[in-house]
Amino acid sequence: MLLFLTLLTADPAFAGGADVGGYFRVMGRPDFQGGSGRLGFWNLHGRLLNEGPYGMLELRYDVLEPTPGGTQPWTALHARVEGGSIGNASASNGSLADFRLSQVFVKTGNVALKDVTWQVGTLEYFFGDLGLYDMRPATVFFDTVGVSARYESDVVEVLLGAGDSGFNIHGLDYNPVPTAGGTVRVRAGRHLELGTGGEALFEGKRLGNTNAPYHTPGITYEDWVRGEVTETFIADFPGLEDSFPNPRARSSKSWKVVGYLGFGGLGPIQWNNFFVNYRKLHPETTTTEQLAGQTVDIYVHDFSDQRFELNLGNELQLKLVPDRLDAVWGVLYGDHRDADNDLVPSDHDRKYASTVLRLQAYATPTVHFLVESSLARERSSNGNAYREHADSIFANTGGNPTSRGLEVGDTDTRYTWQGKGGIVLNPLGTGIYTRPSLRLLYGTQYSNVNNAFGNNFVEALDQFNDFEAVEQHWHHLLAAEAEVWF
């Protein structure tokens, strides 16, 4: 694919119809505290210093070029290659195995219906970005390949689509997951936009298909999360290993509703994006255990079909002092609930909230100073999910250790503060999101949780006596980074 892009851009015969864009970020972040070169665990604290290296190339080739303002048919091919590894900046050292052809689709317009754009292939569509967090909460068809039709005028945009999400959801255990949905966006002049949309996924009963939805009857949720389904079966039915219950067919349903509000061009407000999604996650299929020396599939539809997520995000871009000082303020909130689980801490049973503020001052059009701070709170709804201290593996509720406990730490809440600052060189001038950016940064993090960043420190009982435990609540990083869009 990369060779194909090179040939297209190098051959003059393609010069008028091909366009290659992309995005790259690379950084050096020596982590002398035993971490993996990222300040925290994830982008809840803002993307800056919490993301690793990444590369993306996107091709658009006009098979039939559009005529500006015309009504003649046109068509274009789009393809994207992306991945998260760059030589000397990641553990896989730039391996192309970490890259994938993530999107391929063909767009064509003014065919059959005027002002309608047809798209066949991957269908991902989103209303906009939370740039500070590098997230797109109001997204539909992320998993889907199929066909969509989009009508757009100066006032309204309507998208309808349908396809199959089975490969992205199930991978090698593919089973069709028909998907349908759409979006509507309304523009009220240059200062206000409103959008809404959604999608529905349905996976029907398919008897005889081992990849279809099933559930193993007669098992309990606690045995499943402990990995003791077959152990309990043998204890209850000794000598009947060949009579492990057969799965029962099910149908799987999931859905998502999204919303968007954008406004700007009002005084110091350049633009404000607000996004929301509420979704029911698609159920899991199987896990495995050992029974009489054989691998047994445990079908778990009924243990994973009541997972719901509410996610909200807002980002406000401000021009505080023209050509001297800009600011971006972001807020993120999530409420994830699993009605099947009241036993074990899980990412499906938690609440989180975060705020990030970035200020960028311009000493000259190309030399800038950046300061950013974030505060986040994560709370587990099912007990202790986090470890506050180096010896937390020995403690449970009330300080009473138990080998049967389902908790994995000694607190149910993680608080994290991050501060970042440094010099930014922007050859193309002012603007927080102007790229390319060359950054020299210092970042620090404090968390009530011990070693709250990616690391290889002791976490298991069998390692505790072999290696010394480390108590660290502060984390510091120095970074030299380059980020470019083109």
Secondary structure as UniProt FT lines:
FT   HELIX           2..10
FT   HELIX           12..14
FT   TURN            15..17
FT   STRAND          18..28
FT   TURN            32..33
FT   HELIX           43..45
FT   TURN            48..50
FT   STRAND          54..64
FT   TURN            68..69
FT   STRAND          74..83
FT   TURN            87..89
FT   TURN            91..94
FT   HELIX           96..98
FT   STRAND          99..109
FT   TURN            114..115
FT   STRAND          116..122
FT   STRAND          125..126
FT   TURN            131..134
FT   STRAND          139..140
FT   TURN            142..143
FT   STRAND          145..152
FT   STRAND          156..164
FT   HELIX           166..170
FT   HELIX           171..173
FT   STRAND          178..188
FT   TURN            189..191
FT   STRAND          192..203
FT   TURN            207..208
FT   TURN            210..211
FT   STRAND          214..215
FT   TURN            217..218
FT   HELIX           221..226
FT   HELIX           229..236
FT   TURN            238..239
FT   HELIX           241..243
FT   STRAND          248..249
FT   STRAND          252..266
FT   TURN            267..268
FT   STRAND          269..280
FT   STRAND          286..291
FT   TURN            292..293
FT   STRAND          294..300
FT   HELIX           301..303
FT   STRAND          307..321
FT   TURN            322..324
FT   STRAND          325..338
FT   TURN            339..340
FT   TURN            347..348
FT   STRAND          349..362
FT   STRAND          367..380
FT   TURN            381..382
FT   TURN            390..391
FT   HELIX           392..394
FT   HELIX           397..399
FT   TURN            403..404
FT   STRAND          413..425
FT   TURN            427..428
FT   TURN            432..433
FT   STRAND          437..447
FT   TURN            450..451
FT   HELIX           461..464
FT   TURN            465..466
FT   STRAND          474..485
//
